[in-house]
Every structure is written in C-alpha cells, then in structure tokens.
Amino acid sequence: MSHKPLTAWRCDKCGERVDEKNGWLEWEAGENYGPRNFKIVHNQKKCCFHDASKDRKDNHLRDYLGTDGRELLLTILYPGDFFVKNFTQGEWDSPDIPQFTEILRRLHVSYYEEARPYLSQAYSNYEMDGANEGTITSSSFCERIFSKYKDSDDVLV
C-alpha cells in the first residue's frame, strides 16, 4: 500500500493504522488543569485511554485535519484574547505544551508521524549530527528518515 502523508496515523493504543474515517482525538481537561494526555486512537472503546475519565474530551480526528482543523486545534492551546476576556472571565488553563505540540506535529507536519518510531534508530546511526530542534521536526528530514528506515510491515507503508 502506498502512503500519502497526513492521511494515516498510528493508534496510540493498538498501534494499527488510523485514518480520518475511523480516527479519534481524545484528551483530558478538568476544572483544575488544562488539556493534557492527547491521544490519537480508533473510534472504538477498546482503543480509548480516557473512557472512564470524567474529564474526557474527544472528537473525530477529521475535525482536526487541514487548515480548519489546525485552527480548531489551536483553540485548545489558546482561543484568543477576546474569547478569554469575554467568555471565561479572563481565566484559561493552558494545555500541556509539549504534549500539545507533539499532537500538532503528528497531525500537521508531513512525515512526522511516519518518522517517529525511527528517530531513535536514526539518532543511534548518527543521522542527526549537526541537526537542531528545527531540523529533526521538519518535513524534509522526517521524510528522509522514514524512507531510509521504514519496515515493510509498518502500518503506514
């Protein structure tokens, strides 16, 4: 199966292929903390992490894809000064920034999802010598790593 980036992901629970039709983005957000524990999963109870959590939030993965999806995802990060001032009495609990950024990259940076399982191997093989934080999360670098290290049984191949 040939793969087009930003069309399929790995389920964080079972590891199988997830797409916009069967995928789900879930997280938790409570009274005392902002959004956290972001997961990409199948839209099935057996793959959910936060099913029993009273703080569970979720939506179809397709709603967070493309330009409109990125805008929606960014409202989880911060919905904007006007909204916070007028709709939340000036209070907003920010999400866990590293977790949020990882989900944003997985959903919006071409080949990032594909390269993720191979980054440690690439690092061990000195593929990252001279790289910086911008290099190793760039689409071109991730495409190169995926092309070089992908396994034939990778669910995204």
C-alpha positions as a printed Julia matrix, in Angstrom:
157×3 Matrix{Float64}:
   0.0    0.0    0.0
   1.44   3.39  -0.91
   1.24   6.09   1.67
   0.43   9.78   1.4
   1.49  11.83   4.46
  -1.15  13.36   6.73
  -3.72  10.73   5.76
  -2.99   7.97   8.29
  -1.56   7.7   11.79
  -0.69   5.01  14.33
  -3.26   4.37  17.04
  -1.65   5.18  20.38
  -3.38   2.18  21.95
  -3.17  -0.72  19.48
  -0.55   0.6   17.04
  -2.66  -0.12  13.98
  -3.44   2.31  11.17
  -5.93   5.11  11.91
  -7.37   7.46   9.31
  -9.85  10.31   9.17
 -12.77   7.88   8.9
 -12.03   5.73  11.95
  -9.77   8.01  13.96
 -10.46   9.92  17.12
  -8.54  12.55  19.04
  -9.04  12.34  22.78
  -7.63  14.22  25.76
  -8.49  15.23  29.28
  -9.26  18.72  30.59
 -10.55  19.39  34.07
 -11.55  22.17  36.4
  -8.04  22.44  37.83
  -5.92  21.73  34.77
  -5.81  22.47  31.07
  -5.91  19.97  28.21
  -3.44  17.1   28.52
  -2.95  13.4   27.72
  -3.65  13.84  23.99
  -4.08  10.54  22.13
  -4.83   9.51  18.56
  -6.93   6.35  18.67
  -9.52   4.31  16.82
 -13.08   5.4   17.44
 -13.68   2.21  19.45
 -14.0    1.73  23.18
 -11.16  -0.83  23.23
  -8.71   1.79  21.97
  -9.74   4.68  24.22
  -7.45   5.76  27.04
  -9.77   8.13  28.87
 -13.12   6.35  28.53
 -13.73   6.27  32.28
 -12.45   9.8   32.94
 -14.99  12.46  33.88
 -12.59  14.94  32.26
 -12.51  13.19  28.88
 -12.79  15.35  25.78
 -12.81  13.94  22.26
 -13.82  14.44  18.68
 -13.44  12.9   15.23
  -9.86  13.06  14.01
 -11.07  14.52  10.7
 -12.16  17.67  12.56
  -8.5   18.45  13.37
  -7.08  17.98   9.87
  -6.31  20.54   7.2
  -6.37  24.3    7.68
  -9.71  24.36   9.51
  -8.59  21.5   11.72
  -5.36  23.26  12.63
  -7.36  26.36  13.58
  -9.66  24.24  15.76
  -6.68  22.51  17.36
  -5.08  25.87  18.12
  -8.19  26.92  20.07
  -7.33  24.15  22.52
  -3.96  25.83  23.0
  -5.49  29.29  23.41
  -8.79  30.52  21.96
  -7.68  34.15  21.75
  -7.73  37.18  24.0
 -11.29  38.24  23.11
 -12.74  34.83  23.93
 -10.84  34.5   27.2
 -11.75  38.02  28.32
 -15.43  37.83  27.39
 -16.35  34.18  27.75
 -14.17  32.83  30.57
 -13.85  35.85  32.86
 -10.18  36.06  31.96
  -9.27  32.52  33.02
  -7.78  29.92  30.71
  -5.96  26.76  31.71
  -3.25  26.19  29.13
  -2.65  22.69  27.86
   0.44  20.62  28.48
   2.55  22.39  25.83
   4.93  19.51  24.97
   2.02  17.06  24.56
   0.0   19.58  22.58
   2.93  20.35  20.28
   3.51  16.65  19.66
  -0.12  16.16  18.6
   0.04  19.27  16.41
   3.14  17.92  14.65
   1.65  14.45  14.24
  -1.45  15.87  12.58
   0.1   18.71  10.55
   3.79  18.11   9.74
   4.23  15.87   6.7
   6.09  12.64   7.52
   6.47  13.44  11.22
   4.09  10.63  12.22
   5.82   8.26   9.84
   9.32   9.04  11.12
   8.55   8.99  14.87
   9.27   5.28  15.5
  12.57   5.51  13.62
  14.04   8.63  15.23
  15.94   6.73  17.94
  17.45   4.39  15.37
  18.43   7.32  13.18
  19.98   9.04  16.18
  21.96   5.9   17.05
  23.22   5.83  13.47
  24.41   9.45  13.7
  21.78  10.7   11.26
  21.25  13.72  13.48
  24.8   15.0   13.69
  24.64  18.74  13.15
  20.85  18.77  13.46
  18.91  21.11  15.69
  15.37  21.15  17.07
  14.03  22.63  13.83
  15.8   20.11  11.63
  14.56  16.94  13.26
  10.92  18.01  13.15
  11.0   19.31   9.57
   9.01  17.55   6.85
  12.08  17.02   4.67
  14.13  15.44   7.46
  11.23  13.24   8.58
  10.58  12.09   5.01
  14.25  11.15   4.63
  14.24   9.17   7.91
  11.01   7.36   7.06
  12.25   6.5    3.56
  15.53   5.14   4.9
  14.33   3.22   7.98
  10.74   2.14   7.31
   9.92  -1.52   7.76
   7.88  -3.37   5.17
   5.41  -4.28   7.92
   4.97  -0.66   9.1
   1.23   0.07   9.21
   1.83   3.33   7.32
   3.74   1.81   4.39
